[in-house]
């Protein structure tokens, strides 16, 4: 969910910075794996705890390419397929084993003419609720929506807080009790914080409770991005794609899914960012053992429940998000202009 093209103080776009990072120290040497799929990047073991996660010899395979910015993957168990978004192209794609990638929904986000003030009209992060519906952060429509994957009918769940339109909803996560968490940075607005469409004075982290009410969790983060919930439902993780504060925060949750205290810094990627590794803290997921798979500078960082670095899964390009799929042991990666996947020993469910 990184903000592609956001204007920075030095006059360069975030996309240009990421592209420059990706071109230098992490250029992937393409190889051909079984079945003809291209293998990219590498897997690095940083701690013995990574042995339970993946084999460093496992290939990271490219499943599709040619997207403007791939994002928001989610596995639909009932249909046994993956959905992911190309946010700038306003298109949602489907991947099925044996069939590859096909177009699933267009437009995925904002329907009708796209105003020039909107940079990214498509949907972004997605999650599956208890009823098997797709809950999406609809960046272009500036709302949280629920979509029936069979009929593709969308219903708006929330598009305002205290009467003010959201900026460009970015990522979603769902508590076991049905509470929906989401982030709302300005990445989908062409002029970011200076956009004439921006109605809030902040970039918030929110929750939609079981009664459908929107509650503000945090208004003090410059660039809130990916969100995930721990398997014990006691921690909310929020990633910040902020060059000045490239961190993941951990918020304690109460039994109702509300935040019950101040956040702590779970991980900090300042060192990796200083080394110009490609990407920023972005989407993240948590496996059944509580390990966090956090996209950030260099790839997907696998962290213990205590925040210890266990290993790194890299494609050679910035990775925006990831998702568990198939039997729970395939990790799908939306990485810049491509969709990739790697087999794990660990499971997401």
SERO-4910 file (N, C-alpha, C, O; in steps of 0.05 Angstrom, whole numbers):
BEGIN
 pado doro    nc1    nc2    nc3   cac1   cac2   cac3    cc1    cc2    cc3    oc1    oc2    oc3
  Unk    A     16    -24      0      0      0      0     17     25      0      8     46      8
  Unk    A     41     23     -9     59     46    -10     47     68    -28     33     61    -48
  Unk    A     52     93    -22     40    115    -37     57    121    -62     76    136    -61
  Unk    A     48    109    -84     63    113   -109     60    142   -118     38    152   -120
  Unk    A     82    155   -124     82    181   -137     77    204   -118     73    226   -127
  Unk    A     77    199    -91     72    221    -73     96    241    -75    119    232    -75
  Unk    A     90    266    -76    111    286    -78    126    288    -52    113    291    -31
  Unk    A    152    287    -53    169    288    -29    183    315    -29    183    330    -48
  Unk    A    196    321     -6    209    347     -2    230    353    -23    235    376    -30
  Unk    A    244    332    -32    266    337    -51    257    338    -79    273    340    -98
  Unk    A    230    335    -83    220    338   -110    217    312   -125    207    311   -148
  Unk    A    227    290   -114    225    264   -127    199    250   -117    190    255    -95
  Unk    A    188    233   -134    164    218   -126    173    194   -111    195    184   -114
  Unk    A    154    183    -94    160    159    -79    165    136    -98    182    118    -94
  Unk    A    149    135   -120    153    113   -139    180    114   -152    193     94   -156
  Unk    A    190    139   -158    216    142   -170    238    133   -150    257    120   -158
  Unk    A    234    139   -125    254    131   -105    255    101   -102    276     89   -102
  Unk    A    231     88   -101    230     59    -99    243     46   -123    258     27   -121
  Unk    A    237     57   -147    248     45   -172    278     47   -172    292     29   -180
  Unk    A    289     70   -162    318     74   -161    330     54   -142    352     43   -148
  Unk    A    317     50   -119    328     31    -99    328      3   -111    348    -12   -108
  Unk    A    307     -4   -125    304    -31   -135    324    -37   -157    332    -60   -161
  Unk    A    333    -17   -171    350    -21   -194    379    -27   -186    394    -39   -202
  Unk    A    387    -20   -162    415    -23   -155    422    -49   -142    429    -68   -156
  Unk    A    421    -52   -114    434    -75   -102    417   -100   -103    428   -121    -96
  Unk    A    392   -100   -111    375   -123   -109    364   -133   -136    344   -146   -137
  Unk    A    378   -126   -158    369   -134   -184    367   -165   -186    387   -178   -182
  Unk    A    343   -176   -191    339   -204   -190    351   -218   -214    347   -210   -237
  Unk    A    366   -239   -209    376   -256   -231    355   -276   -238    350   -294   -223
  Unk    A    341   -273   -261    320   -291   -268    330   -318   -274    351   -322   -287
  Unk    A    316   -338   -264    322   -366   -269    295   -379   -276    274   -368   -272
  Unk    A    297   -403   -287    273   -418   -294    269   -441   -275    287   -458   -273
  Unk    A    246   -442   -262    240   -464   -244    223   -484   -259    215   -481   -282
  Unk    A    216   -506   -244    200   -527   -256    173   -515   -265    161   -499   -251
  Unk    A    164   -523   -288    139   -513   -299    142   -488   -316    123   -478   -327
  Unk    A    167   -478   -318    172   -455   -335    168   -428   -322    174   -408   -335
  Unk    A    159   -427   -297    156   -401   -283    183   -389   -277    202   -403   -270
  Unk    A    185   -363   -279    210   -349   -272    213   -348   -242    195   -342   -227
  Unk    A    238   -354   -233    244   -352   -205    261   -327   -200    280   -322   -215
  Unk    A    253   -311   -180    266   -286   -175    275   -284   -146    267   -300   -129
  Unk    A    293   -264   -141    300   -258   -114    314   -280    -99    329   -296   -110
  Unk    A    309   -280    -72    324   -299    -55    309   -300    -28    293   -283    -21
  Unk    A    317   -321    -13    307   -324     15    331   -325     33    350   -341     28
  Unk    A    331   -309     54    354   -306     72    346   -315    100    326   -305    111
  Unk    A    361   -332    112    357   -341    140    374   -323    158    398   -322    155
  Unk    A    361   -310    177    375   -292    195    376   -303    224    392   -294    240
  Unk    A    360   -323    229    358   -334    256    349   -363    254    333   -370    235
  Unk    A    358   -381    271    349   -409    270    319   -412    271    308   -432    261
  Unk    A    304   -393    282    276   -394    283    263   -394    255    239   -401    252
  Unk    A    278   -386    235    267   -386    208    265   -414    196    251   -417    176
  Unk    A    278   -433    208    277   -460    197    249   -472    198    242   -489    182
  Unk    A    233   -462    216    205   -471    217    187   -456    198    163   -463    195
  Unk    A    198   -436    184    182   -419    166    185   -427    137    165   -432    123
  Unk    A    210   -430    128    214   -435     99    242   -447     95    259   -445    112
  Unk    A    245   -460     72    270   -470     63    283   -448     46    271   -438     28
  Unk    A    308   -441     52    321   -420     36    325   -427      7    329   -410     -9
  Unk    A    323   -453      1    326   -462    -27    299   -460    -43    299   -465    -67
  Unk    A    277   -454    -29    251   -453    -43    251   -430    -62    259   -408    -55
  Unk    A    241   -435    -87    241   -413   -107    218   -393   -102    196   -401    -93
  Unk    A    223   -368   -107    202   -348   -108    194   -345   -137    209   -335   -153
  Unk    A    170   -354   -143    161   -357   -171    143   -334   -180    125   -326   -165
  Unk    A    147   -324   -204    130   -304   -216    106   -317   -228    108   -334   -245
  Unk    A     82   -308   -220     57   -319   -230     44   -300   -250     27   -309   -266
  Unk    A     51   -275   -250     40   -256   -269     56   -230   -268     69   -225   -248
  Unk    A     55   -215   -289     71   -190   -290     58   -170   -309     39   -177   -324
  Unk    A     69   -146   -309     59   -125   -327     39   -106   -315     25    -91   -329
  Unk    A     36   -106   -288     17    -89   -274     30    -62   -268     54    -60   -266
  Unk    A     14    -42   -265     25    -16   -258     33    -15   -229     55     -4   -222
  Unk    A     18    -26   -211     26    -29   -183      7    -50   -170    -16    -44   -163
  Unk    A     18    -74   -166      2    -96   -155     -1    -93   -125     18    -86   -111
  Unk    A    -25    -99   -115    -31    -94    -87    -53   -113    -76    -65   -128    -91
  Unk    A    -56   -112    -49    -79   -123    -35    -87   -151    -40   -111   -156    -43
  Unk    A    -69   -171    -41    -77   -199    -47    -94   -211    -24    -90   -205     -1
  Unk    A   -113   -228    -32   -129   -242    -12   -138   -269    -24   -145   -270    -48
  Unk    A   -137   -290     -8   -145   -316    -18   -174   -321    -12   -183   -318     11
  Unk    A   -190   -329    -32   -218   -335    -29   -220   -365    -26   -219   -380    -46
  Unk    A   -224   -375     -1   -224   -403      4   -246   -418    -10   -242   -440    -21
  Unk    A   -270   -407    -10   -293   -421    -22   -290   -425    -52   -300   -445    -63
  Unk    A   -275   -407    -65   -271   -410    -94   -244   -421   -101   -238   -427   -124
  Unk    A   -226   -422    -81   -198   -431    -85   -184   -414   -106   -174   -425   -126
  Unk    A   -185   -388   -102   -170   -370   -120   -160   -346   -105   -170   -340    -83
  Unk    A   -141   -332   -117   -130   -308   -105   -141   -284   -120   -144   -285   -145
  Unk    A   -148   -263   -105   -154   -237   -117   -132   -217   -110   -121   -218    -88
  Unk    A   -125   -200   -128   -107   -178   -122   -113   -155   -140   -126   -158   -161
  Unk    A   -104   -131   -132   -111   -106   -146    -87    -94   -160    -65    -95   -151
  Unk    A    -93    -82   -183    -75    -62   -195    -88    -35   -190   -106    -27   -204
  Unk    A    -78    -21   -169    -93      2   -159    -94     25   -180   -116     35   -185
  Unk    A    -72     33   -192    -73     55   -212    -90     48   -236   -102     65   -249
  Unk    A    -91     22   -244   -106     13   -267   -136      8   -260   -152      3   -278
  Unk    A   -143     10   -235   -171      7   -226   -182    -20   -235   -205    -23   -244
  Unk    A   -166    -41   -230   -173    -68   -239   -166    -88   -217   -145    -86   -205
  Unk    A   -184   -107   -213   -179   -129   -195   -175   -154   -212   -190   -159   -231
  Unk    A   -154   -170   -206   -148   -194   -221   -152   -219   -203   -152   -218   -179
  Unk    A   -156   -241   -217   -159   -267   -204   -137   -286   -214   -130   -286   -237
  Unk    A   -125   -301   -195   -106   -322   -202   -117   -349   -193   -125   -352   -170
  Unk    A   -117   -368   -211   -125   -395   -205   -102   -414   -213    -90   -410   -235
  Unk    A    -97   -434   -197    -77   -453   -204    -85   -468   -230   -107   -477   -232
  Unk    A    -67   -469   -249    -72   -482   -274    -85   -464   -295    -85   -471   -319
  Unk    A    -95   -441   -286   -108   -422   -305    -94   -396   -307    -98   -381   -326
  Unk    A    -78   -389   -287    -63   -364   -287    -80   -341   -279   -100   -343   -265
  Unk    A    -72   -317   -289    -84   -292   -281   -105   -283   -302    -99   -284   -326
  Unk    A   -129   -276   -293   -150   -265   -310   -162   -241   -297   -160   -238   -273
  Unk    A   -174   -224   -313   -187   -200   -302   -212   -209   -287   -228   -224   -297
  Unk    A   -216   -198   -263   -239   -205   -246   -260   -183   -244   -284   -188   -246
  Unk    A   -251   -158   -241   -269   -136   -237   -257   -110   -247   -234   -103   -239
  Unk    A   -271    -96   -264   -262    -70   -273   -286    -52   -278   -303    -58   -295
  Unk    A   -289    -29   -265   -269    -19   -245   -271    -33   -218   -292    -43   -210
  Unk    A   -248    -35   -205   -248    -47   -178   -256    -27   -157   -264    -34   -135
  Unk    A   -252     -1   -163   -258     20   -144   -277     40   -155   -301     34   -159
  Unk    A   -268     64   -160   -286     86   -168   -297     80   -196   -283     75   -215
  Unk    A   -324     81   -197   -338     77   -223   -343    104   -236   -347    124   -222
  Unk    A   -345    105   -262   -351    129   -276   -326    146   -281   -303    136   -276
  Unk    A   -329    170   -291   -306    188   -296   -289    192   -271   -300    196   -249
  Unk    A   -263    191   -274   -244    194   -251   -235    223   -251   -223    233   -270
  Unk    A   -241    238   -229   -233    266   -227   -202    268   -228   -188    250   -219
  Unk    A   -191    290   -239   -162    293   -241   -149    294   -213   -125    289   -211
  Unk    A   -165    300   -192   -153    301   -165   -148    273   -154   -134    271   -133
  Unk    A   -159    252   -166   -155    225   -157   -131    212   -171   -131    211   -195
  Unk    A   -111    204   -155    -88    191   -167    -92    161   -171    -84    151   -192
  Unk    A   -105    148   -153   -108    119   -154   -138    113   -150   -148    114   -128
  Unk    A   -151    106   -172   -180    102   -172   -188     74   -163   -212     70   -157
  Unk    A   -170     55   -162   -177     28   -157   -179     21   -127   -173     37   -110
  Unk    A   -188     -4   -122   -188    -15    -95   -160    -22    -88   -143    -27   -105
  Unk    A   -155    -24    -61   -128    -30    -51   -129    -56    -34   -134    -78    -45
  Unk    A   -124    -54     -8   -123    -77      9   -150    -91     11   -171    -78     10
  Unk    A   -150   -118     15   -174   -134     18   -171   -155     39   -149   -163     46
  Unk    A   -194   -163     50   -195   -185     70   -221   -200     67   -240   -189     54
  Unk    A   -223   -224     77   -247   -240     75   -261   -241    103   -248   -247    123
  Unk    A   -287   -235    104   -301   -236    129   -312   -264    134   -309   -282    118
  Unk    A   -326   -267    157   -336   -293    165   -357   -304    146   -361   -329    146
  Unk    A   -370   -287    131   -390   -296    111   -378   -302     84   -393   -309     65
  Unk    A   -352   -299     81   -339   -304     56   -340   -280     37   -333   -283     13
  Unk    A   -348   -257     47   -349   -233     30   -322   -219     30   -306   -222     49
  Unk    A   -316   -205      9   -291   -190      6   -295   -162     17   -311   -147      7
  Unk    A   -280   -156     39   -281   -128     50   -257   -114     38   -234   -123     41
  Unk    A   -261    -91     25   -240    -78     11   -237    -49     19   -256    -35     25
  Unk    A   -212    -40     20   -206    -11     22   -207      0     -6   -188     -3    -22
  Unk    A   -229     14    -12   -233     25    -38   -221     53    -40   -234     72    -32
  Unk    A   -197     54    -49   -182     79    -49   -196    100    -66   -199    123    -58
  Unk    A   -205     93    -90   -217    112   -108   -243    122    -99   -249    146   -101
  Unk    A   -260    104    -88   -286    113    -77   -283    125    -50   -302    138    -40
  Unk    A   -260    122    -38   -254    134    -11   -273    122     10   -286    137     25
  Unk    A   -274     95     10   -293     82     27   -283     53     34   -265     42     21
  Unk    A   -296     42     54   -293     13     60   -318      0     49   -340      8     56
  Unk    A   -314    -20     32   -337    -33     19   -336    -63     23   -315    -74     28
  Unk    A   -359    -76     20   -361   -105     21   -371   -114     -6   -390   -104    -17
  Unk    A   -357   -134    -17   -364   -145    -44   -371   -174    -42   -356   -190    -30
  Unk    A   -392   -182    -55   -399   -211    -58   -382   -221    -81   -386   -212   -104
  Unk    A   -363   -240    -76   -346   -249    -98   -361   -264   -120   -351   -267   -142
  Unk    A   -385   -273   -114   -401   -287   -135   -416   -268   -153   -413   -269   -178
  Unk    A   -430   -249   -141   -445   -230   -157   -429   -205   -164   -436   -191   -183
  Unk    A   -407   -201   -149   -390   -177   -152   -405   -151   -144   -396   -129   -151
  Unk    A   -427   -154   -130   -441   -131   -120   -427   -119    -96   -419   -134    -78
  Unk    A   -424    -92    -96   -410    -78    -74   -429    -62    -57   -448    -50    -67
  Unk    A   -424    -62    -31   -440    -47    -12   -421    -30      4   -401    -40     15
  Unk    A   -426     -4      6   -409     14     22   -415     10     52   -438     12     61
  Unk    A   -394      4     67   -397      1     96   -392     27    111   -405     33    131
  Unk    A   -373     43    101   -367     69    114   -352     86     94   -334     76     80
  Unk    A   -358    112     93   -343    130     76   -337    157     89   -327    175     77
  Unk    A   -345    159    115   -341    184    129   -335    179    159   -342    158    170
  Unk    A   -322    198    171   -318    199    200   -326    227    210   -315    247    201
  Unk    A   -346    228    227   -357    253    237   -363    272    215   -358    296    217
  Unk    A   -375    262    193   -384    278    171   -363    284    149   -370    294    128
  Unk    A   -338    278    154   -317    284    135   -310    259    119   -307    237    130
  Unk    A   -307    263     92   -300    241     75   -272    230     82   -254    245     90
  Unk    A   -269    204     80   -242    192     83   -224    202     61   -233    212     40
  Unk    A   -197    199     65   -178    207     45   -177    187     21   -187    193      0
  Unk    A   -166    164     26   -164    143      6   -158    117     21   -134    110     25
  Unk    A   -178    103     29   -175     80     46   -155     60     34   -156     55     10
  Unk    A   -138     49     51   -114     36     41   -112      6     46   -107    -10     28
  Unk    A   -116     -3     71   -114    -31     78   -135    -38    100   -143    -20    115
  Unk    A   -142    -64    101   -162    -73    120   -153    -99    133   -138   -114    122
  Unk    A   -163   -103    158   -159   -128    172   -185   -132    189   -198   -113    197
  Unk    A   -191   -157    194   -216   -163    208   -211   -180    233   -197   -200    232
  Unk    A   -222   -171    255   -221   -185    281   -240   -209    279   -259   -209    264
  Unk    A   -235   -229    295   -252   -253    296   -281   -246    302   -300   -260    294
  Unk    A   -285   -224    318   -313   -217    325   -327   -200    304   -349   -191    309
  Unk    A   -313   -194    282   -325   -179    260   -317   -150    259   -323   -136    240
  Unk    A   -302   -140    279   -292   -113    278   -273   -110    254   -256   -127    249
  Unk    A   -276    -88    239   -259    -82    216   -240    -59    222   -248    -38    232
  Unk    A   -214    -63    218   -194    -43    222   -185    -33    194   -183    -49    175
  Unk    A   -179     -7    192   -169      3    166   -153     28    170   -155     42    190
  Unk    A   -136     33    149   -120     57    149   -129     76    127   -141     67    107
  Unk    A   -123    102    130   -133    122    111   -112    143    106   -117    167    113
  Unk    A    -90    136     93    -70    156     84    -81    171     59   -102    164     49
  Unk    A    -66    191     49    -75    206     26    -63    197      0    -64    212    -20
  Unk    A    -53    172     -2    -39    163    -26    -56    164    -51    -46    168    -73
  Unk    A    -82    160    -49    -99    159    -72   -106    187    -83   -118    189   -104
  Unk    A    -99    208    -68   -104    235    -76    -80    247    -90    -57    244    -80
  Unk    A    -84    259   -113    -61    267   -130    -42    286   -115    -18    285   -118
  Unk    A    -53    304    -98    -36    323    -84    -33    316    -55    -25    333    -39
  Unk    A    -38    291    -47    -33    282    -20    -47    299      1    -71    305     -1
  Unk    A    -32    306     21    -42    322     43    -52    350     34    -68    362     47
  Unk    A    -42    359     11    -50    385      1    -74    384    -18    -82    404    -30
  Unk    A    -86    360    -22   -108    357    -40   -132    373    -32   -139    375     -8
  Unk    A   -145    385    -52   -170    400    -46   -193    381    -39   -213    390    -29
  Unk    A   -189    355    -43   -210    336    -36   -207    326     -7   -226    314      3
  Unk    A   -185    331      5   -180    322     32   -198    337     52   -196    361     54
  Unk    A   -214    322     67   -233    334     86   -224    331    115   -235    344    133
  Unk    A   -206    313    121   -196    309    148   -169    323    151   -154    326    132
  Unk    A   -163    331    175   -137    344    180   -116    325    189    -95    333    199
  Unk    A   -120    299    185   -102    278    194   -105    254    175   -123    253    158
  Unk    A    -87    234    179    -88    209    165    -92    187    186    -74    179    200
  Unk    A   -116    176    187   -124    161    210   -122    131    208   -120    119    186
  Unk    A   -122    118    231   -127     89    234   -154     87    248   -159    100    268
  Unk    A   -172     70    237   -199     69    246   -208     40    251   -194     21    243
  Unk    A   -231     37    265   -244     12    267   -274     16    262   -286     36    270
  Unk    A   -286     -4    249   -315     -5    246   -325    -27    265   -318    -50    261
  Unk    A   -339    -19    286   -347    -39    306   -370    -57    296   -379    -53    274
  Unk    A   -378    -75    313   -398    -94    304   -426    -82    299   -443    -94    286
  Unk    A   -430    -58    309   -454    -43    304   -452    -25    280   -472    -11    273
  Unk    A   -429    -25    266   -426     -9    243   -416     19    248   -415     35    229
  Unk    A   -410     25    273   -400     52    279   -370     55    274   -355     37    279
  Unk    A   -363     78    263   -334     83    257   -322     97    281   -331    118    290
  Unk    A   -300     85    291   -285     96    314   -257    102    305   -244     87    291
  Unk    A   -246    125    314   -219    133    308   -200    120    328   -204    123    352
  Unk    A   -179    106    318   -159     94    336   -135    112    340   -126    115    362
  Unk    A   -125    123    318   -101    140    320   -102    161    297   -107    154    274
  Unk    A    -97    186    304    -96    207    285    -68    220    283    -65    240    269
  Unk    A    -49    208    296    -22    221    298     -1    208    281     23    215    284
  Unk    A     -8    190    263     11    177    245     11    191    218    -10    197    207
  Unk    A     35    197    208     37    211    182     28    194    159     13    203    142
  Unk    A     37    168    158     31    151    136     23    123    145     38    104    140
  Unk    A      0    120    158     -9     93    166    -15     76    141    -25     87    121
  Unk    A     -8     51    142    -10     35    118    -22      7    123    -46      5    127
  Unk    A     -5    -14    124    -16    -41    127    -26    -46    155    -17    -34    175
  Unk    A    -46    -64    158    -58    -71    184    -61   -101    185    -66   -114    164
  Unk    A    -58   -113    209    -62   -141    213    -68   -146    243    -62   -129    260
  Unk    A    -81   -168    248    -89   -175    276    -75   -201    283    -73   -220    267
  Unk    A    -64   -203    308    -51   -227    317    -71   -250    320    -95   -245    324
  Unk    A    -62   -275    319    -80   -298    320    -95   -300    347   -117   -311    347
  Unk    A    -84   -289    368    -99   -289    394   -118   -265    396   -131   -262    417
  Unk    A   -119   -249    375   -137   -226    373   -131   -204    394   -148   -188    401
  Unk    A   -107   -204    405   -100   -185    426    -82   -162    417    -76   -144    433
  Unk    A    -73   -163    392    -55   -142    382    -63   -134    354    -69   -151    337
  Unk    A    -64   -108    349    -67    -96    323    -41    -85    314    -29    -69    327
  Unk    A    -31    -94    290     -6    -84    279    -12    -64    258    -30    -68    241
  Unk    A      2    -41    258     -1    -20    238     26    -13    228     44     -5    243
  Unk    A     30    -15    201     55     -7    189     54     22    180     33     31    172
  Unk    A     77     35    180     78     63    172     99     65    149    122     60    153
  Unk    A     89     73    125    107     77    102    117    106    103    112    121     84
  Unk    A    131    112    124    140    140    129    171    139    130    182    126    147
  Unk    A    184    153    111    213    153    110    226    162    136    248    153    143
  Unk    A    212    180    151    223    190    176    217    171    199    229    173    221
  Unk    A    198    153    195    190    134    217    181    108    204    157    101    206
  Unk    A    199     93    193    191     68    179    188     45    199    205     28    202
  Unk    A    165     45    213    161     27    236    135     11    233    118     18    217
  Unk    A    133    -10    249    108    -24    254    101    -19    283    117    -24    301
  Unk    A     77    -10    289     67     -7    316     49    -29    324     35    -41    307
  Unk    A     49    -36    349     31    -57    360     13    -45    381     22    -34    401
  Unk    A    -14    -46    376    -34    -35    394    -47    -57    409    -56    -77    397
  Unk    A    -49    -55    436    -63    -76    451    -94    -74    447   -105    -52    446
  Unk    A   -107    -97    444   -135    -98    439   -150   -111    463   -139   -129    475
  Unk    A   -174   -101    469   -190   -114    489   -208   -135    477   -206   -140    453
  Unk    A   -224   -148    493   -241   -170    483   -261   -162    462   -270   -179    446
  Unk    A   -268   -136    461   -287   -126    441   -274   -117    416   -287   -109    397
  Unk    A   -247   -118    415   -233   -110    392   -225    -80    392   -215    -70    372
  Unk    A   -230    -67    415   -222    -39    418   -193    -37    427   -183    -55    440
  Unk    A   -181    -14    421   -153    -10    431   -154     -3    460   -169     14    469
  Unk    A   -138    -17    476   -139    -15    505   -115     -2    517   -112     -2    542
  Unk    A    -97     10    501    -73     23    512    -57     36    490    -65     36    467
  Unk    A    -34     46    497    -16     60    478     -1     39    461      5     17    471
  Unk    A      5     46    437     21     27    420     50     27    428     61     45    440
  Unk    A     63      4    421     92      2    424    104     -3    397     90    -12    379
  Unk    A    129      3    394    143     -1    369    150    -31    368    165    -41    384
  Unk    A    139    -45    348    143    -73    345    168    -78    328    184    -97    333
  Unk    A    172    -62    307    196    -65    290    202    -38    277    185    -21    272
  Unk    A    228    -33    272    237     -9    260    256    -16    237    274    -32    240
  Unk    A    251     -4    213    266    -11    190    284     12    180    290     14    157
  Unk    A    292     29    199    309     52    192    336     43    180    346     55    161
  Unk    A    347     22    191    373     12    182    371      2    153    388      8    137
  Unk    A    350    -13    147    346    -24    120    341     -2    100    350     -2     78
  Unk    A    326     18    109    319     41     91    345     56     85    348     66     63
  Unk    A    362     60    105    387     74    101    405     60     81    422     73     68
  Unk    A    402     34     79    418     18     60    406     19     32    415      6     14
  Unk    A    384     34     29    370     37      3    359     11     -7    358      6    -32
  Unk    A    350     -6     11    336    -30      2    309    -22     -9    297     -3      0
  Unk    A    299    -36    -29    274    -27    -43    250    -31    -25    245    -52    -13
  Unk    A    233    -10    -24    207    -11    -10    207      3     16    227     14     25
  Unk    A    183      4     28    178     15     54    159     -3     69    146    -20     57
  Unk    A    157      1     96    136    -15    110    109    -11     97    100     11     92
  Unk    A     96    -33     91     71    -32     76     52    -53     86     45    -52    110
  Unk    A     43    -72     70     24    -92     79     38   -113     97     62   -116     96
  Unk    A     22   -127    114     32   -147    131     11   -168    138    -13   -162    138
  Unk    A     20   -192    144      3   -214    152     15   -228    176     39   -225    181
  Unk    A     -1   -245    190      9   -260    213      1   -289    210    -22   -295    203
  Unk    A     20   -307    215     14   -336    213      2   -347    239     -1   -332    258
  Unk    A     -4   -373    239    -18   -384    262      0   -385    287    -11   -387    309
  Unk    A     26   -383    284     44   -382    307     49   -354    317     65   -350    336
  Unk    A     37   -334    304     41   -307    313     64   -293    300     70   -270    307
  Unk    A     78   -306    281     99   -293    267     88   -272    247     67   -277    234
  Unk    A    101   -249    245     92   -228    228    108   -228    202    132   -228    202
  Unk    A     94   -227    179    106   -225    152    101   -197    143     80   -190    132
  Unk    A    122   -180    146    119   -151    142    134   -143    117    159   -146    116
  Unk    A    120   -131     98    134   -120     75    149    -95     84    139    -80    101
  Unk    A    172    -91     74    188    -68     82    213    -66     64    214    -80     44
  Unk    A    232    -49     71    256    -47     54    270    -74     51    279    -86     70
  Unk    A    272    -83     26    285   -108     20    267   -131     14    276   -151      2
  Unk    A    242   -130     22    224   -153     17    205   -157     40    196   -139     53
  Unk    A    198   -183     44    181   -191     66    198   -200     90    212   -220     88
  Unk    A    197   -185    111    212   -191    135    195   -209    153    173   -202    160
  Unk    A    206   -233    159    192   -251    177    202   -246    205    226   -249    211
  Unk    A    183   -239    223    190   -231    250    177   -249    270    154   -258    266
  Unk    A    190   -255    292    179   -271    313    157   -255    327    155   -231    323
  Unk    A    140   -267    343    119   -252    358    131   -230    375    117   -211    383
  Unk    A    157   -233    382    170   -212    398    184   -191    381    195   -172    392
  Unk    A    183   -194    355    195   -174    337    223   -180    328    236   -163    315
  Unk    A    233   -204    334    260   -212    326    261   -219    296    243   -232    286
  Unk    A    281   -209    282    284   -216    253    292   -245    250    312   -254    261
  Unk    A    275   -259    235    280   -288    230    291   -293    202    309   -309    199
  Unk    A    280   -279    182    289   -283    155    277   -262    137    261   -245    145
  Unk    A    285   -263    111    277   -244     91    270   -258     65    287   -274     55
  Unk    A    247   -253     55    238   -263     29    238   -240      9    223   -221     12
  Unk    A    255   -242    -12    259   -219    -30    252   -227    -59    256   -250    -67
  Unk    A    242   -208    -73    238   -211   -102    257   -195   -119    259   -198   -143
  Unk    A    271   -176   -106    288   -158   -120    274   -131   -126    287   -112   -135
  Unk    A    248   -130   -119    233   -105   -123    218    -99    -97    215   -117    -80
  Unk    A    207    -75    -95    190    -69    -72    166    -87    -71    153    -92    -92
  Unk    A    160    -98    -48    136   -115    -44    115    -99    -28    121    -89     -6
  Unk    A     92    -96    -40     71    -80    -28     55    -95     -7     48    -83     14
  Unk    A     50   -121    -12     34   -136      7     37   -165      3     50   -174    -17
  Unk    A     26   -182     20     27   -210     18      2   -223     29    -13   -210     43
  Unk    A     -2   -249     23    -26   -263     33    -21   -293     33     -7   -303     15
  Unk    A    -31   -307     53    -30   -336     53    -52   -347     35    -74   -335     34
  Unk    A    -47   -369     22    -67   -381      5    -63   -411      1    -46   -423     13
  Unk    A    -79   -422    -17    -80   -451    -22    -86   -466      4   -107   -463     15
  Unk    A    -67   -482     14    -70   -497     39    -61   -481     63    -58   -492     85
  Unk    A    -56   -455     59    -45   -438     80    -15   -436     81     -4   -420     96
  Unk    A     -2   -452     64     27   -453     64     39   -441     39     63   -443     34
  Unk    A     23   -427     23     34   -412      0     32   -382      8     10   -373     16
  Unk    A     54   -368      5     54   -339     10     54   -325    -17     74   -327    -32
  Unk    A     33   -311    -23     31   -295    -48     42   -267    -43     37   -256    -21
  Unk    A     56   -256    -62     69   -231    -60     61   -212    -83     64   -220   -106
  Unk    A     51   -189    -76     46   -169    -97     70   -150    -96     75   -135    -77
  Unk    A     86   -151   -117    112   -138   -117    115   -120   -141    121   -130   -163
  Unk    A    111    -95   -137    115    -75   -159     97    -83   -183     72    -79   -181
  Unk    A    108    -92   -205     93    -98   -229     86   -128   -232     78   -136   -253
  Unk    A     89   -144   -210     85   -172   -213     71   -185   -189     71   -174   -167
  Unk    A     61   -209   -194     50   -227   -173     69   -250   -171     76   -263   -191
  Unk    A     78   -256   -147     96   -279   -142     86   -296   -119     67   -288   -105
  Unk    A     99   -319   -115     91   -337    -93    114   -354    -85    132   -360   -100
  Unk    A    114   -362    -59    134   -380    -49    120   -400    -30    101   -392    -15
  Unk    A    129   -425    -29    119   -445    -11    133   -443     16    157   -438     17
  Unk    A    117   -446     37    127   -445     64    124   -471     79    110   -489     70
  Unk    A    138   -473    101    133   -494    121    111   -485    140     95   -502    150
  Unk    A    111   -460    147     92   -448    165     65   -445    151     64   -446    126
  Unk    A     44   -440    167     17   -438    155      3   -412    165      7   -403    188
  Unk    A    -13   -401    147    -28   -377    154    -55   -384    166    -69   -366    176
  Unk    A    -63   -410    165    -88   -418    178    -88   -448    184   -107   -458    195
***
